[in-house]
Amino acid sequence: MLRVVFLLLFFAFLSVYVVAQDSQASLEIYCDTVNFAEEDFVDSLEFFDNLYARTKHVRIKDKKLKLAFYVALRHYPELKNIHMTMRLKNIKATMQAQPLWDFLFHSREGRHYQIFVNETQENNGIYYKDLSFNSLVGWIGHELAHILDYSKKENPELVTFITSYITSKKSMRHTECEADETAIHHGLGKQLLEGSNYFYHNKRISKKYREHHKSYYLTPEQIVGVMNEECTK
């Protein structure tokens, strides 16, 4: 009897070990990546402010957040001449990107965009101050991917897109996963992955909201999968 129990325990342990090893292997990245540290860019803040002064307006005093925005923006040369503002606001998500409310009165080229960053800890998402600098770059990179997408759409197409996003869960998932993939294609996969891992292991995030997030965004395993596809190109 003891022998049977021992064998059952052994095989149970073996199965857990194999699953753990498979999970670890699935998160292996097959190309070189880079981590961004705030101290590597802190002396460049004034340079970035002047470089983007004409089209980017960062209404935020937090130097860490401003630097993360500029570092992420460097990976989107297509957005160099796009007008956008970044500011703190009490919103339900961690961050949110959208065209300015009056976009219908402007051409695609004359459109302005805004990125809101939640200013309070009382929400379902992650408080931006709890994120590492590297994760912040990835999170902002995701929002910049949305703006890049918006900037390619003429006004009627953008109205249709917004309506579909609001009314269709399938459209929302496609949009959010596509933004994740765009951030990865722009070299911010490692940053996106770090932020995603932090989200899934953060005890302050409810199980319900974690499952909601999983329904609409790439999981860490999926992020690594896209990164490895990018490595082979």
Backbone as CSV, one residue per row, in Angstrom:
resi,resn,N_x,N_y,N_z,CA_x,CA_y,CA_z,C_x,C_y,C_z
1,MET,0.834,-1.212,0.000,0.000,0.000,0.000,0.871,1.266,0.000
2,LEU,1.892,1.236,0.875,2.784,2.390,0.940,3.519,2.595,-0.379
3,ARG,3.824,1.459,-1.040,4.508,1.547,-2.326,3.617,2.232,-3.372
4,VAL,2.334,1.904,-3.351,1.382,2.511,-4.288,1.258,4.011,-4.036
5,VAL,1.156,4.367,-2.748,1.062,5.787,-2.385,2.311,6.538,-2.823
6,PHE,3.473,5.911,-2.592,4.741,6.536,-2.980,4.797,6.762,-4.496
7,LEU,4.366,5.745,-5.249,4.379,5.864,-6.715,3.432,6.962,-7.191
8,LEU,2.253,7.038,-6.570,1.284,8.081,-6.944,1.852,9.474,-6.675
9,LEU,2.505,9.632,-5.512,3.107,10.921,-5.166,4.238,11.265,-6.121
10,PHE,5.020,10.242,-6.479,6.140,10.460,-7.390,5.663,10.943,-8.752
11,PHE,4.630,10.276,-9.295,4.126,10.663,-10.615,3.422,12.020,-10.572
12,ALA,2.794,12.336,-9.454,2.161,13.651,-9.306,3.219,14.740,-9.329
13,PHE,4.321,14.494,-8.582,5.424,15.453,-8.571,6.041,15.597,-9.954
14,LEU,6.195,14.470,-10.646,6.806,14.474,-11.971,5.972,15.264,-12.955
15,SER,4.649,15.115,-12.877,3.771,15.830,-13.804,3.821,17.331,-13.568
16,VAL,3.854,17.737,-12.296,3.970,19.167,-11.967,5.291,19.722,-12.473
17,TYR,6.369,18.949,-12.298,7.691,19.384,-12.732,7.743,19.568,-14.240
18,VAL,7.153,18.619,-14.971,7.157,18.691,-16.434,6.370,19.897,-16.915
19,VAL,5.203,20.133,-16.297,4.386,21.302,-16.681,5.154,22.587,-16.415
20,ALA,5.833,22.641,-15.269,6.611,23.837,-14.925,7.728,24.058,-15.924
21,GLN,8.398,22.958,-16.311,9.489,23.067,-17.275,8.960,23.514,-18.634
22,ASP,7.807,22.981,-19.061,7.207,23.382,-20.332,6.821,24.850,-20.314
23,SER,6.270,25.295,-19.164,5.872,26.692,-19.026,7.080,27.607,-19.101
24,GLN,8.177,27.191,-18.427,9.398,27.993,-18.441,9.991,28.053,-19.843
25,ALA,9.938,26.914,-20.550,10.480,26.872,-21.913,9.682,27.747,-22.851
26,SER,8.344,27.805,-22.610,7.493,28.594,-23.495,7.757,30.085,-23.349
27,LEU,8.410,30.503,-22.222,8.703,31.910,-22.001,10.149,32.254,-22.356
28,GLU,10.841,31.344,-23.009,12.224,31.602,-23.405,12.244,32.479,-24.654
29,ILE,13.034,33.547,-24.606,13.137,34.484,-25.722,14.397,34.157,-26.508
30,TYR,14.265,34.038,-27.822,15.359,33.526,-28.651,16.206,34.613,-29.319
31,CYS,16.064,35.849,-28.886,16.931,36.899,-29.440,17.289,37.886,-28.334
32,ASP,18.244,38.748,-28.619,18.708,39.714,-27.627,17.620,40.747,-27.334
33,THR,17.515,41.111,-26.080,16.567,42.145,-25.667,17.296,43.158,-24.798
34,VAL,16.628,44.263,-24.512,17.260,45.310,-23.708,16.284,45.785,-22.648
35,ASN,16.808,46.089,-21.471,16.014,46.684,-20.396,16.357,48.165,-20.292
36,PHE,15.341,48.987,-20.104,15.560,50.423,-19.960,15.539,50.799,-18.480
37,ALA,16.535,51.578,-18.054,16.618,52.040,-16.665,16.519,53.564,-16.652
38,GLU,15.793,54.092,-15.693,15.572,55.535,-15.621,16.883,56.308,-15.551
39,GLU,17.841,55.780,-14.792,19.111,56.502,-14.615,19.893,56.664,-15.917
40,ASP,19.596,55.820,-16.902,20.302,55.910,-18.189,19.796,57.077,-19.029
41,PHE,18.644,57.650,-18.669,18.043,58.699,-19.493,17.783,59.999,-18.728
42,VAL,18.038,59.978,-17.416,17.659,61.118,-16.588,18.309,62.426,-17.046
43,ASP,19.511,62.343,-17.599,20.192,63.558,-18.059,19.693,64.021,-19.426
44,SER,18.805,63.252,-20.030,18.321,63.572,-21.379,16.944,64.225,-21.381
45,LEU,16.375,64.459,-20.200,15.014,64.982,-20.130,14.873,66.331,-20.834
46,GLU,15.791,67.238,-20.583,15.728,68.562,-21.227,15.880,68.435,-22.738
47,PHE,16.754,67.530,-23.177,16.939,67.288,-24.604,15.634,66.822,-25.247
48,PHE,14.963,65.869,-24.612,13.699,65.354,-25.147,12.620,66.434,-25.149
49,ASP,12.571,67.225,-24.075,11.583,68.309,-24.003,11.731,69.250,-25.195
50,ASN,12.964,69.593,-25.517,13.211,70.496,-26.644,12.966,69.808,-27.985
51,LEU,13.344,68.538,-28.084,13.192,67.803,-29.331,11.733,67.680,-29.749
52,TYR,10.859,67.445,-28.772,9.443,67.214,-29.079,8.545,68.387,-28.714
53,ALA,9.141,69.542,-28.441,8.380,70.688,-27.928,7.255,71.128,-28.862
54,ARG,7.442,70.974,-30.164,6.461,71.486,-31.127,5.188,70.651,-31.184
55,THR,5.311,69.344,-31.003,4.141,68.478,-31.208,3.736,67.645,-29.994
56,LYS,4.587,67.558,-28.969,4.265,66.728,-27.805,4.188,67.603,-26.554
57,HIS,3.082,67.483,-25.838,2.863,68.296,-24.640,2.607,67.366,-23.460
58,VAL,3.614,67.218,-22.618,3.518,66.313,-21.470,3.164,67.132,-20.240
59,ARG,1.883,67.114,-19.867,1.391,67.917,-18.738,1.543,67.148,-17.430
60,ILE,2.736,66.658,-17.191,2.995,65.813,-16.030,4.321,66.232,-15.404
61,LYS,4.348,66.344,-14.083,5.561,66.729,-13.389,6.456,65.534,-13.072
62,ASP,5.875,64.361,-13.014,6.615,63.148,-12.664,7.689,62.873,-13.720
63,LYS,8.961,63.047,-13.353,10.057,62.901,-14.316,10.188,61.467,-14.826
64,LYS,9.934,60.502,-13.965,10.015,59.096,-14.377,9.007,58.802,-15.476
65,LEU,7.797,59.287,-15.324,6.744,59.060,-16.312,7.039,59.801,-17.607
66,LYS,7.525,61.037,-17.495,7.873,61.806,-18.691,8.976,61.121,-19.480
67,LEU,9.998,60.659,-18.793,11.108,59.979,-19.463,10.638,58.692,-20.143
68,ALA,9.777,57.945,-19.449,9.254,56.701,-20.026,8.478,56.993,-21.309
69,PHE,7.733,58.083,-21.313,6.993,58.489,-22.512,7.950,58.776,-23.664
70,TYR,8.980,59.535,-23.391,9.935,59.895,-24.443,10.708,58.676,-24.952
71,VAL,11.088,57.777,-24.044,11.826,56.582,-24.459,10.947,55.708,-25.348
72,ALA,9.681,55.552,-24.987,8.757,54.771,-25.821,8.546,55.459,-27.167
73,LEU,8.430,56.780,-27.141,8.180,57.541,-28.366,9.322,57.397,-29.368
74,ARG,10.536,57.235,-28.877,11.687,57.052,-29.775,11.522,55.828,-30.673
75,HIS,10.710,54.884,-30.246,10.505,53.661,-31.016,9.393,53.805,-32.056
76,TYR,8.792,54.990,-32.115,7.729,55.256,-33.080,8.082,56.482,-33.918
77,PRO,9.044,56.370,-34.810,9.415,57.528,-35.641,8.254,58.029,-36.491
78,GLU,7.267,57.147,-36.756,6.100,57.551,-37.558,5.260,58.618,-36.841
79,LEU,5.435,58.729,-35.525,4.626,59.670,-34.741,5.346,60.996,-34.480
80,LYS,6.482,61.185,-35.111,7.294,62.378,-34.842,6.509,63.672,-35.019
81,ASN,5.708,63.769,-36.060,4.985,65.015,-36.344,3.517,64.975,-35.924
82,ILE,3.150,63.920,-35.201,1.777,63.799,-34.711,1.633,64.573,-33.401
83,HIS,0.604,65.392,-33.310,0.375,66.183,-32.098,-0.315,65.328,-31.036
84,MET,0.238,65.342,-29.846,-0.394,64.604,-28.753,-0.067,65.233,-27.406
85,THR,-0.962,65.007,-26.466,-0.802,65.502,-25.101,-0.900,64.324,-24.148
86,MET,-0.094,64.359,-23.100,-0.150,63.329,-22.068,-0.411,64.005,-20.730
87,ARG,-1.427,63.508,-20.010,-1.761,64.119,-18.717,-2.355,63.087,-17.775
88,LEU,-2.361,63.420,-16.488,-2.969,62.573,-15.477,-4.474,62.835,-15.427
89,LYS,-5.231,61.751,-15.154,-6.683,61.879,-15.061,-7.219,60.692,-14.273
90,ASN,-8.332,60.897,-13.598,-8.960,59.810,-12.858,-9.773,58.945,-13.825
91,ILE,-9.176,57.838,-14.260,-9.835,56.934,-15.189,-9.827,55.521,-14.599
92,LYS,-10.617,54.614,-15.173,-10.751,53.267,-14.619,-9.607,52.342,-15.035
93,ALA,-8.949,52.657,-16.135,-7.826,51.846,-16.601,-6.513,52.477,-16.155
94,THR,-5.403,51.797,-16.403,-4.097,52.365,-16.062,-3.752,53.511,-16.999
95,MET,-3.973,53.297,-18.303,-3.736,54.318,-19.320,-4.794,54.211,-20.405
96,GLN,-4.930,55.304,-21.155,-5.941,55.326,-22.210,-5.524,56.326,-23.280
97,ALA,-5.574,55.919,-24.541,-5.223,56.807,-25.658,-6.442,57.011,-26.536
98,GLN,-6.642,58.244,-26.991,-7.793,58.535,-27.837,-7.570,59.842,-28.597
99,PRO,-8.303,60.020,-29.699,-8.211,61.304,-30.403,-8.913,62.383,-29.587
100,LEU,-8.531,63.627,-29.780,-9.205,64.734,-29.108,-10.660,64.771,-29.557
101,TRP,-11.559,65.205,-28.701,-12.999,65.115,-28.946,-13.436,65.809,-30.239
102,ASP,-12.670,66.810,-30.696,-13.084,67.584,-31.880,-12.475,67.052,-33.175
103,PHE,-12.071,65.762,-33.178,-11.363,65.239,-34.356,-12.195,65.305,-35.627
104,LEU,-13.518,65.303,-35.508,-14.379,65.345,-36.687,-14.264,66.669,-37.442
105,PHE,-13.764,67.690,-36.761,-13.647,69.009,-37.371,-12.254,69.245,-37.963
106,HIS,-11.437,68.204,-37.964,-10.085,68.331,-38.492,-9.798,67.215,-39.482
107,SER,-8.846,67.460,-40.354,-8.395,66.410,-41.261,-7.576,65.402,-40.480
108,ARG,-7.295,64.275,-41.084,-6.472,63.257,-40.431,-5.111,63.832,-40.046
109,GLU,-4.535,64.661,-40.928,-3.212,65.235,-40.680,-3.243,66.270,-39.555
110,GLY,-4.389,66.921,-39.356,-4.477,67.966,-38.349,-5.026,67.506,-37.009
111,ARG,-5.224,66.230,-36.892,-5.816,65.662,-35.689,-4.845,65.698,-34.505
112,HIS,-5.391,65.868,-33.301,-4.605,65.816,-32.066,-5.066,64.620,-31.235
113,TYR,-4.131,64.054,-30.465,-4.434,62.874,-29.647,-4.022,63.128,-28.206
114,GLN,-4.557,62.310,-27.309,-4.205,62.456,-25.900,-4.050,61.089,-25.247
115,ILE,-3.110,61.030,-24.322,-2.914,59.829,-23.506,-3.201,60.221,-22.066
116,PHE,-4.165,59.539,-21.458,-4.478,59.749,-20.050,-3.797,58.670,-19.222
117,VAL,-3.252,59.067,-18.091,-2.642,58.129,-17.141,-3.412,58.261,-15.835
118,ASN,-3.903,57.127,-15.323,-4.703,57.188,-14.113,-3.909,57.753,-12.939
119,GLU,-4.501,58.714,-12.238,-3.793,59.412,-11.175,-4.108,58.888,-9.772
120,THR,-4.950,57.872,-9.671,-5.317,57.358,-8.358,-5.126,55.857,-8.289
121,GLN,-4.918,55.352,-7.098,-4.772,53.919,-6.886,-6.117,53.208,-6.834
122,GLU,-7.196,53.983,-6.742,-8.529,53.398,-6.589,-9.117,53.041,-7.951
123,ASN,-8.562,52.025,-8.589,-9.121,51.557,-9.854,-8.796,50.088,-10.032
124,ASN,-9.334,49.480,-11.085,-9.124,48.054,-11.309,-7.735,47.733,-11.859
125,GLY,-7.131,48.727,-12.498,-5.849,48.487,-13.131,-4.683,48.687,-12.182
126,ILE,-3.530,48.924,-12.751,-2.307,49.108,-11.968,-1.996,50.601,-11.865
127,TYR,-1.639,51.042,-10.679,-1.222,52.427,-10.469,0.145,52.612,-11.121
128,TYR,0.273,53.628,-11.956,1.490,53.765,-12.755,2.754,53.887,-11.905
129,LYS,2.644,54.440,-10.709,3.823,54.598,-9.859,4.342,53.272,-9.328
130,ASP,3.512,52.234,-9.402,3.944,50.913,-8.947,4.734,50.166,-10.027
131,LEU,4.698,50.665,-11.249,5.397,50.005,-12.352,6.863,50.410,-12.392
132,SER,7.705,49.499,-12.800,9.114,49.831,-13.019,9.226,50.742,-14.233
133,PHE,10.351,51.401,-14.383,10.566,52.271,-15.534,10.443,51.478,-16.830
134,ASN,11.029,50.301,-16.855,10.990,49.448,-18.047,9.554,49.079,-18.413
135,SER,8.745,48.735,-17.412,7.346,48.380,-17.647,6.542,49.587,-18.121
136,LEU,6.835,50.755,-17.562,6.151,51.973,-17.992,6.371,52.232,-19.482
137,VAL,7.602,52.023,-19.942,7.913,52.211,-21.355,7.048,51.280,-22.208
138,GLY,6.904,50.029,-21.761,6.080,49.080,-22.500,4.614,49.452,-22.489
139,TRP,4.117,49.893,-21.328,2.710,50.271,-21.204,2.398,51.451,-22.115
140,ILE,3.284,52.447,-22.104,3.085,53.624,-22.956,3.233,53.237,-24.428
141,GLY,4.150,52.307,-24.704,4.315,51.825,-26.073,3.032,51.234,-26.628
142,HIS,2.260,50.555,-25.774,0.957,50.013,-26.180,0.001,51.149,-26.553
143,GLU,-0.019,52.212,-25.755,-0.905,53.351,-26.046,-0.475,54.076,-27.323
144,LEU,0.815,54.186,-27.544,1.309,54.820,-28.769,0.929,53.988,-29.995
145,ALA,0.843,52.674,-29.818,0.408,51.809,-30.911,-1.024,52.140,-31.313
146,HIS,-1.868,52.449,-30.328,-3.242,52.865,-30.627,-3.244,54.164,-31.440
147,ILE,-2.434,55.123,-31.003,-2.393,56.408,-31.701,-1.888,56.231,-33.122
148,LEU,-0.911,55.374,-33.302,-0.416,55.083,-34.649,-1.541,54.535,-35.525
149,ASP,-2.344,53.650,-34.959,-3.483,53.083,-35.675,-4.512,54.157,-36.014
150,TYR,-4.854,55.001,-35.039,-5.821,56.076,-35.281,-5.341,57.010,-36.386
151,SER,-4.040,57.298,-36.382,-3.488,58.294,-37.315,-3.567,57.847,-38.764
152,LYS,-3.795,56.573,-38.999,-3.884,56.044,-40.366,-5.314,56.050,-40.906
153,LYS,-6.272,56.379,-40.049,-7.678,56.303,-40.434,-8.252,57.682,-40.761
154,GLU,-8.994,57.769,-41.852,-9.746,58.982,-42.145,-10.925,59.070,-41.173
155,ASN,-11.532,60.238,-41.045,-12.571,60.448,-40.039,-13.730,59.446,-40.101
156,PRO,-14.333,59.186,-41.277,-15.432,58.200,-41.307,-14.990,56.820,-40.834
157,GLU,-13.786,56.426,-41.224,-13.262,55.131,-40.809,-13.010,55.102,-39.305
158,LEU,-12.549,56.216,-38.755,-12.273,56.277,-37.322,-13.575,56.212,-36.518
159,VAL,-14.622,56.867,-37.003,-15.926,56.813,-36.332,-16.453,55.378,-36.314
160,THR,-16.347,54.693,-37.443,-16.780,53.295,-37.529,-15.982,52.425,-36.580
161,PHE,-14.680,52.682,-36.520,-13.805,51.914,-35.641,-14.195,52.099,-34.174
162,ILE,-14.401,53.338,-33.752,-14.743,53.632,-32.356,-16.066,52.963,-31.985
163,THR,-17.037,53.047,-32.896,-18.344,52.421,-32.647,-18.203,50.911,-32.475
164,SER,-17.407,50.297,-33.339,-17.204,48.851,-33.272,-16.476,48.467,-31.984
165,TYR,-15.507,49.256,-31.596,-14.726,48.975,-30.379,-15.633,48.995,-29.148
166,ILE,-16.534,49.955,-29.113,-17.411,50.114,-27.952,-18.473,49.022,-27.882
167,THR,-18.961,48.591,-29.040,-20.113,47.679,-29.078,-19.754,46.204,-29.277
168,SER,-18.519,45.906,-29.653,-18.159,44.524,-29.969,-16.951,44.068,-29.149
169,LYS,-17.130,43.032,-28.347,-16.012,42.483,-27.576,-14.947,41.900,-28.505
170,LYS,-15.388,41.314,-29.613,-14.453,40.741,-30.579,-13.579,41.829,-31.179
171,SER,-14.186,42.973,-31.502,-13.439,44.093,-32.057,-12.467,44.660,-31.029
172,MET,-12.915,44.732,-29.774,-12.046,45.241,-28.711,-10.828,44.346,-28.528
173,ARG,-11.049,43.035,-28.494,-9.926,42.106,-28.329,-8.958,42.219,-29.500
174,HIS,-9.490,42.289,-30.714,-8.627,42.402,-31.892,-7.784,43.668,-31.809
175,THR,-8.408,44.762,-31.411,-7.711,46.050,-31.332,-6.607,46.031,-30.287
176,GLU,-6.909,45.503,-29.096,-5.928,45.500,-28.010,-4.771,44.539,-28.304
177,CYS,-5.082,43.375,-28.859,-4.007,42.427,-29.206,-3.142,42.986,-30.328
178,GLU,-3.777,43.664,-31.265,-3.025,44.271,-32.364,-2.099,45.364,-31.843
179,ALA,-2.554,46.139,-30.844,-1.703,47.172,-30.246,-0.506,46.540,-29.543
180,ASP,-0.739,45.425,-28.843,0.378,44.705,-28.216,1.383,44.260,-29.272
181,GLU,0.879,43.698,-30.364,1.763,43.216,-31.426,2.530,44.366,-32.069
182,THR,1.874,45.503,-32.244,2.543,46.671,-32.820,3.679,47.145,-31.917
183,ALA,3.432,47.163,-30.608,4.487,47.559,-29.660,5.674,46.601,-29.752
184,ILE,5.388,45.311,-29.893,6.459,44.317,-30.025,7.236,44.543,-31.321
185,HIS,6.521,44.787,-32.416,7.172,45.026,-33.708,8.028,46.292,-33.679
186,HIS,7.728,47.198,-32.748,8.505,48.430,-32.615,9.604,48.300,-31.557
187,GLY,9.907,47.068,-31.165,11.046,46.833,-30.287,10.776,46.941,-28.802
188,LEU,9.501,46.894,-28.398,9.166,47.057,-26.983,8.556,45.791,-26.377
189,GLY,8.897,44.644,-26.948,8.357,43.389,-26.451,8.783,43.074,-25.030
190,LYS,10.060,43.259,-24.723,10.575,42.953,-23.378,9.899,43.847,-22.340
191,GLN,9.673,45.094,-22.692,9.018,46.034,-21.786,7.541,45.659,-21.568
192,LEU,6.883,45.282,-22.653,5.490,44.853,-22.575,5.374,43.588,-21.724
193,LEU,6.308,42.681,-21.907,6.310,41.418,-21.165,6.489,41.659,-19.670
194,GLU,7.399,42.547,-19.318,7.636,42.825,-17.901,6.382,43.406,-17.253
195,GLY,5.715,44.319,-17.949,4.486,44.900,-17.414,3.375,43.873,-17.289
196,SER,3.279,42.979,-18.280,2.251,41.937,-18.255,2.502,40.957,-17.114
197,ASN,3.743,40.555,-16.928,4.080,39.645,-15.826,3.764,40.281,-14.470
198,TYR,4.057,41.567,-14.350,3.766,42.279,-13.101,2.261,42.289,-12.841
199,PHE,1.494,42.504,-13.899,0.029,42.534,-13.769,-0.496,41.193,-13.264
200,TYR,-0.057,40.112,-13.882,-0.593,38.795,-13.549,-0.129,38.287,-12.178
201,HIS,0.933,38.869,-11.630,1.426,38.433,-10.327,1.153,39.456,-9.226
202,ASN,0.385,40.489,-9.554,0.080,41.530,-8.577,-1.145,41.117,-7.751
203,LYS,-0.975,40.972,-6.456,-2.057,40.502,-5.588,-3.164,41.538,-5.421
204,ARG,-2.889,42.787,-5.757,-3.914,43.823,-5.643,-4.950,43.720,-6.763
205,ILE,-4.596,43.012,-7.831,-5.520,42.856,-8.959,-6.484,41.714,-8.663
206,SER,-7.763,41.984,-8.757,-8.749,40.942,-8.483,-8.712,39.870,-9.566
207,LYS,-9.121,38.661,-9.187,-9.151,37.546,-10.134,-10.084,37.871,-11.296
208,LYS,-11.193,38.534,-11.008,-12.168,38.895,-12.034,-11.558,39.830,-13.068
209,TYR,-10.827,40.849,-12.590,-10.227,41.803,-13.525,-9.065,41.167,-14.274
210,ARG,-8.343,40.254,-13.619,-7.245,39.554,-14.283,-7.779,38.707,-15.446
211,GLU,-8.914,38.057,-15.232,-9.525,37.260,-16.290,-10.049,38.159,-17.408
212,HIS,-10.572,39.317,-17.021,-11.044,40.293,-18.020,-9.881,40.733,-18.906
213,HIS,-8.755,41.041,-18.274,-7.557,41.468,-19.010,-7.086,40.371,-19.950
214,LYS,-7.134,39.131,-19.468,-6.686,37.991,-20.270,-7.555,37.807,-21.503
215,SER,-8.814,38.242,-21.428,-9.750,38.090,-22.545,-9.473,39.057,-23.681
216,TYR,-8.752,40.163,-23.386,-8.600,41.210,-24.392,-7.157,41.505,-24.805
217,TYR,-6.189,41.097,-23.998,-4.791,41.420,-24.288,-3.968,40.141,-24.438
218,LEU,-2.799,40.270,-25.019,-1.907,39.130,-25.127,-1.419,38.710,-23.736
219,THR,-1.357,37.421,-23.490,-0.791,36.911,-22.242,0.731,36.940,-22.352
220,PRO,1.449,36.773,-21.233,2.917,36.722,-21.318,3.408,35.676,-22.309
221,GLU,2.767,34.501,-22.329,3.178,33.447,-23.259,2.981,33.887,-24.711
222,GLN,1.878,34.562,-24.978,1.607,35.031,-26.339,2.566,36.153,-26.741
223,ILE,2.917,37.016,-25.783,3.877,38.083,-26.060,5.216,37.487,-26.472
224,VAL,5.678,36.488,-25.714,6.942,35.836,-26.042,6.855,35.159,-27.404
225,GLY,5.699,34.572,-27.720,5.517,33.929,-29.018,5.694,34.907,-30.162
226,VAL,5.094,36.105,-30.034,5.226,37.129,-31.075,6.660,37.632,-31.134
227,MET,7.300,37.793,-29.970,8.691,38.235,-29.934,9.602,37.248,-30.671
228,ASN,9.372,35.979,-30.444,10.217,34.970,-31.097,9.962,34.912,-32.589
229,GLU,8.735,35.173,-33.009,8.458,35.283,-34.455,9.214,36.467,-35.036
230,GLU,9.259,37.549,-34.262,9.974,38.752,-34.707,11.475,38.483,-34.801
231,CYS,11.983,37.629,-33.918,13.419,37.308,-33.902,13.868,36.634,-35.195
232,THR,12.967,35.885,-35.800,13.337,35.102,-36.990,13.254,35.902,-38.273
233,LYS,12.760,37.129,-38.211,12.609,37.941,-39.424,13.962,38.531,-39.842
